[in-house]
Amino acid sequence: MQRFQYYIDGEFLDGEARFQSIDPATGDVWADMPEARESDVDRAVNAAEKALYDGPWAKTTATQRGKLLYKLADLVAANAQKLAELETRDTGKIIRETSAQIAYVADYYRYYAGLADKIEGSYLPIDKPDMDVWLRREPIGVVAMMVPWNSQLFLSAVKIGPALAAGCTMVVKASEDGPAPLLEFARLVHEAGFPAGVVNIITGFGPSCGAALGRHPKVVHIAFTGGPETARHVVRNSAENLASTSLELGGKSPFIVFADADLESAANAQVAGIFAATGQSCVAGSRLIVERSVKDAFLSIIKRKAEAIRIGSPLEMATEVGPLATKRQQDHVAALVDKSVQSGARLVTGGQKLDGDGYYFQPTILDCDGVTSPSLAEEFFGPVLSVVSFETEAEALKLANDTRYGLASGVFTQNLTRAHRLMKGIRAGVVWVNTYRAVSPIAPFGGFRLSGQGREGGLAAALDYTRTKTIWLRTSDDPIPDPFVMR
Ligand code: NAD
């Protein structure tokens, strides 16, 4: 059994308690993990605060921070395969996806490495004589970061990269479901040479570790990715110290296909959009909204593609869909499919757990036309697509916006003016036109409403990890007159 440690104040430690991690492809225990509780969280936050104000990090220039980030990026690239195998083993995300994604994670660190010495303050043309006024950008402070199990190296990179570029220190909480890749990543942070306490990486359970971290009085900002229900706890805890929050939450993203679209191409994007990562993707295009005249044709293409998907061991390069990350998740998906079928949704394909070991679930398509199916409103976070059809563009837009979420969306059409109308009309943080699931360190990402607030990626994300200080300097050598002497 592999044994992992966490990383606090530059040291690798066993933790207050231990828990076991399960391989979702087999259902067997495969690794032994450290579990942080309140005193470990306290230790990690104190280390981060000490590093911020008293350690060498406080004197590190922005250019040096950039160099450390470049080194970290190179180490991530060099160790991508090892990290990918650990993530695949611990979460069941297929190796084909983890290896490509982690190689790209290195580019996120490179982007923020380059940005570190471009975070500038400003000089203000103040309306008073003999006075210089500047805005100084400082690191916001100690940041708490919490991530869910899927894509932990990616979801932490979009927080750690900009926070380090801005000069912050941090405590990162890996998910209790599959923490191995992030705990291993701590070794690369160490090797890159970041001073002790700048990046601390722990894991533990939400109500004990996560909650203790979120309400710690020295935490000034919380960067959270996870579900809306957990986000409510996070926001309540943040209220204790009035810490700011950025929230990247779930989605029920619409995928709109018009009759004039290239149906084969749209079908490839739809199948990847819902079944990649076994559907455990915040941007999963989980609501197909298809023009009625092509509904049958489109459904028959995606049904054929869904049924041809190779399901298997996530460690095999040929596998296209692996297991769900946990038994809890597999049960949730199965229960929601059953509830949807009872409400009148028709199974086009799939709908069942796979027999045998591991937490597998068939790629599933539910035809929900004419029914009020819970599958249209609730996030599965699994390989289930719900389908409805429309006659007019206005109807398509209404269906797309008929959700409390607002993370991502896709529009497939050859009609340019229609694409522009929908880009403006869709209420979601990302609109992909004739493509789906594209991301980049250069492009901001984030949601509306129940999908969260704040943006990750791009320059603005680094600025969000800074606070401004206004500095006034009087440039006159004349004495300041006594204000109580009448002139
Ligand atoms: P989750 O909300 O259960 O857990 C996320 C993290 O929060 C975990 O590390 C967990 O331990 C921690 N946590 C739990 N309770 C806490 C508390 N009281 N205080 C602080 N932290 C606490 O999420 P999950 O079920 O692991 O992941 C699935 C969810 O994440 C889905 O809703 C999915 O859409 C969302 N997600 C969003 C994005 C995005 O970028 N928008 C990306 C991936 C996943």
Residues whose N, C-alpha, C, O or C-beta is under 5 A from the ligand:
A	BS01	NAD	M146 V147 P148 W149 N150 K173 A174 S175 E176 G204 F205 G206 P207 G210 A211 G214 T225 G226 G227 P228 T230 H233 V234 E248 L249 G250 G251 C282 S451
